[in-house]
Amino acid sequence: MKIISPKLHAILDYIVVIFLLASPALFKMDGILCSFTYGVAAIHLLLTILTRFELGLIKVIPFPLHGIIEFFAAIALALVSFWFNKNGNAFGFYYYLYFAIAIILVFTLTDYKGRK
């Protein structure tokens, strides 16, 4: 069941960017975890701005491709979470593992064809 419309997905994307930008201060991240989180925020903002949906600003990336990119990004972030765990950063592990799961959930529930 595809319950997330393209417009709602766009709103969620901007909320995610704000959450990522606030996370280092909210969770007292430092070092590589802090830098990585800011990098993910910048990349996610760029993807959102460039996507061809209602709240995209430049609209060059088709919305279905946006979804594919987010799906593979979620897989990459899940793998990154294990890297943080291996390097003794349990918070980084849980943060990115849960973040990856949330992205997969949104991917699964989003209507990438924009059906009404």
MARVEXDO-382687 format. One record per residue (C-alpha): residue number from 1; x, y, z. Coordinates in steps of 0.001 Angstrom, whole numbers, padded with zeros to 6 digits. Last residue first. Layout:
MARVEXDO-382687
SITE  seq       px       py       pz
SITE  NUM        X        Y        Z
...
This chain:
MARVEXDO-382687
SITE  seq       px       py       pz
SITE  116  -003844   009933  -007046
SITE  115  -000978   008070  -008629
SITE  114   002396   009790  -008312
SITE  113   004434   006975  -009860
SITE  112   006825   006911  -006901
SITE  111   003988   006167  -004467
SITE  110   005972   005944  -001239
SITE  109   005348   003262   001401
SITE  108   008290   000975   000621
SITE  107   010754   003844   000214
SITE  106   009528   005382   003493
SITE  105   010163   002056   005253
SITE  104   013568   001661   003583
SITE  103   014514   005178   004725
SITE  102   013391   004417   008287
SITE  101   015455   001205   008320
SITE  100   018518   003142   007151
SITE   99   018018   005713   009937
SITE   98   017676   002901   012463
SITE   97   020995   001403   011348
SITE   96   022565   004849   011101
SITE   95   021769   005915   014654
SITE   94   022283   002448   016130
SITE   93   025805   002050   014790
SITE   92   026765   005673   015354
SITE   91   025686   005293   018995
SITE   90   027742   002115   019363
SITE   89   030924   003808   018160
SITE   88   033616   001236   018867
SITE   87   035187   001056   015414
SITE   86   033378  -002146   014466
SITE   85   030077  -000513   015438
SITE   84   030789   002533   013267
SITE   83   031609   000220   010347
SITE   82   028393  -001690   011034
SITE   81   026426   001550   010737
SITE   80   028206   002258   007458
SITE   79   026723  -000957   006052
SITE   78   023225   000190   007041
SITE   77   024023   003576   005509
SITE   76   024998   001923   002216
SITE   75   021743  -000057   002143
SITE   74   019791   003109   002866
SITE   73   021696   004944   000121
SITE   72   020693   002159  -002269
SITE   71   017024   002733  -001489
SITE   70   017422   006520  -001532
SITE   69   018948   006410  -005020
SITE   68   016154   004131  -006238
SITE   67   013550   006502  -004821
SITE   66   015133   009554  -006452
SITE   65   015148   007566  -009713
SITE   64   011352   007202  -009369
SITE   63   011106   010986  -008764
SITE   62   012961   011900  -011950
SITE   61   016114   013921  -011206
SITE   60   016248   017327  -012952
SITE   59   013751   019315  -010897
SITE   58   015694   022460  -009849
SITE   57   013690   023411  -006755
SITE   56   011999   020168  -005769
SITE   55   008886   020757  -003685
SITE   54   006349   019395  -006178
SITE   53   008529   016621  -007558
SITE   52   011369   016457  -010077
SITE   51   014251   015963  -007671
SITE   50   017258   018313  -007655
SITE   49   016449   020038  -004349
SITE   48   015807   016701  -002653
SITE   47   019032   015103  -003897
SITE   46   021033   018179  -002833
SITE   45   019423   018175   000611
SITE   44   020189   014469   001026
SITE   43   023816   015032   000018
SITE   42   024204   017929   002456
SITE   41   022561   016012   005303
SITE   40   024728   012944   004633
SITE   39   027816   015156   004813
SITE   38   026667   016724   008097
SITE   37   026185   013218   009489
SITE   36   029623   012102   008289
SITE   35   031279   015073   009958
SITE   34   029550   014401   013288
SITE   33   030241   010655   013180
SITE   32   033861   011287   012130
SITE   31   034598   013370   015192
SITE   30   031801   014454   017488
SITE   29   028139   013784   018099
SITE   28   026475   015439   021090
SITE   27   023079   013897   020325
SITE   26   021114   017098   019788
SITE   25   024121   019077   018524
SITE   24   025251   016477   015985
SITE   23   021607   015653   015163
SITE   22   020448   019140   014167
SITE   21   021696   018968   010564
SITE   20   020394   015419   010179
SITE   19   016998   016369   011604
SITE   18   016762   019396   009291
SITE   17   017643   017216   006292
SITE   16   015093   014612   007409
SITE   15   012394   017286   007646
SITE   14   013230   018365   004064
SITE   13   012886   014763   002884
SITE   12   009630   014279   004798
SITE   11   008125   017293   003010
SITE   10   009241   015860  -000332
SITE    9   007721   012472   000534
SITE    8   004465   014217   001457
SITE    7   004422   015890  -001970
SITE    6   005262   012638  -003796
SITE    5   002411   010893  -001942
SITE    4   003068   008479   000927
SITE    3   000338   005835   001329
SITE    2   001555   003268  -001191
SITE    1   000000   000000   000000
